[in-house]
Amino acid sequence: MRRIGPGLAALAVAATAVAAPVHAADMTPAPGYYPPQAYRPALYDWTGFYFGGHVGAGFLYDTVTQTTTTALLIAGTATNVHAVDVLGGGCASGNRIRLPQRAAA
């Protein structure tokens, strides 16, 4: 048991020596060190007219096979399912005007 102590101590020293230390260069600078960004007006302010529409549809073509016998169908009966459904469409339109900042309350 006495031999484990010095070996364990040597392992701890070696692990400490190999571990990567943290330097001040690894840290990010505080926010106050960045120079202020120059003001640049927006290239586009979303002012304008818009118009759009939407419609949806669904199609189903499938064959369903009955696996159990019921009062109306016997097992093994194949039923073809054909369905077409169109959802109602719609439209949307409007406009957006951006006022100058001096006019906003």
C-alpha positions as CSV (number, residue, x, y, z in Angstrom):
1,M,0.0,0.0,0.0
2,R,2.9,2.4,0.6
3,R,3.9,2.2,-3.1
4,I,0.5,3.5,-4.3
5,G,0.9,6.8,-2.5
6,P,4.0,8.2,-4.3
7,G,2.7,6.9,-7.7
8,L,-0.7,8.6,-7.1
9,A,1.1,11.8,-6.2
10,A,3.2,11.7,-9.3
11,L,0.1,11.1,-11.4
12,A,-1.6,14.1,-9.9
13,V,1.4,16.3,-10.6
14,A,1.6,15.1,-14.2
15,A,-2.1,15.7,-14.8
16,T,-1.8,19.2,-13.4
17,A,1.2,19.9,-15.6
18,V,-0.5,18.7,-18.7
19,A,-3.8,20.5,-18.1
20,A,-4.3,23.6,-20.3
21,P,-4.2,26.8,-18.2
22,V,-6.6,29.6,-18.9
23,H,-5.0,32.8,-20.1
24,A,-6.4,36.3,-20.2
25,A,-6.2,36.1,-24.0
26,D,-8.9,33.4,-24.0
27,M,-11.4,35.8,-22.5
28,T,-13.6,38.1,-24.6
29,P,-13.2,41.8,-24.0
30,A,-15.8,43.7,-22.1
31,P,-18.5,45.4,-24.2
32,G,-17.1,48.9,-23.6
33,Y,-13.9,48.2,-25.6
34,Y,-15.7,47.9,-28.9
35,P,-15.9,51.2,-30.9
36,P,-19.4,52.4,-31.6
37,Q,-20.9,51.4,-34.9
38,A,-21.6,54.1,-37.4
39,Y,-25.3,54.8,-38.1
40,R,-26.4,53.4,-41.4
41,P,-30.0,54.0,-42.6
42,A,-32.0,50.9,-43.6
43,L,-31.9,50.0,-47.2
44,Y,-35.6,49.1,-47.2
45,D,-38.3,50.1,-44.7
46,W,-41.2,47.7,-45.8
47,T,-43.3,50.6,-47.0
48,G,-45.6,49.7,-49.9
49,F,-48.6,47.7,-51.1
50,Y,-49.0,44.0,-50.9
51,F,-51.4,41.5,-52.5
52,G,-51.5,37.7,-52.1
53,G,-53.7,34.7,-52.4
54,H,-53.9,31.1,-51.3
55,V,-55.7,27.8,-52.2
56,G,-55.2,24.2,-51.2
57,A,-56.1,20.8,-52.5
58,G,-55.7,17.2,-51.5
59,F,-55.8,14.0,-53.6
60,L,-56.2,10.4,-52.2
61,Y,-56.0,7.2,-54.2
62,D,-55.7,4.1,-52.1
63,T,-56.9,0.5,-51.8
64,V,-58.0,-0.7,-48.4
65,T,-58.3,-4.5,-47.8
66,Q,-60.6,-5.8,-45.1
67,T,-58.7,-8.1,-42.7
68,T,-61.6,-9.3,-40.5
69,T,-65.1,-10.4,-41.3
70,T,-68.0,-8.0,-40.3
71,A,-71.7,-8.0,-40.9
72,L,-71.2,-6.0,-44.1
73,L,-67.8,-7.2,-45.5
74,I,-66.0,-10.4,-45.5
75,A,-62.2,-10.7,-44.9
76,G,-60.1,-10.1,-48.0
77,T,-62.5,-7.6,-49.6
78,A,-60.6,-4.8,-51.3
79,T,-62.1,-1.3,-51.5
80,N,-60.7,1.4,-53.7
81,V,-60.8,4.9,-52.1
82,H,-60.7,7.9,-54.5
83,A,-61.1,11.3,-52.9
84,V,-60.4,14.8,-54.2
85,D,-60.9,17.8,-51.9
86,V,-60.3,21.5,-52.6
87,L,-60.0,23.8,-49.7
88,G,-61.4,27.3,-50.1
89,G,-59.0,30.0,-51.2
90,G,-58.7,33.6,-50.3
91,C,-56.8,36.7,-50.8
92,A,-55.1,39.3,-48.7
93,S,-54.1,42.8,-49.6
94,G,-53.1,46.0,-47.8
95,N,-50.5,48.7,-47.5
96,R,-48.0,49.9,-45.0
97,I,-46.7,53.4,-44.7
98,R,-43.8,54.2,-42.4
99,L,-44.0,57.7,-41.1
100,P,-40.9,59.8,-40.3
101,Q,-39.7,59.5,-36.7
102,R,-40.5,63.1,-36.0
103,A,-44.2,62.5,-36.8
104,A,-44.6,59.5,-34.5
105,A,-46.1,60.1,-31.1
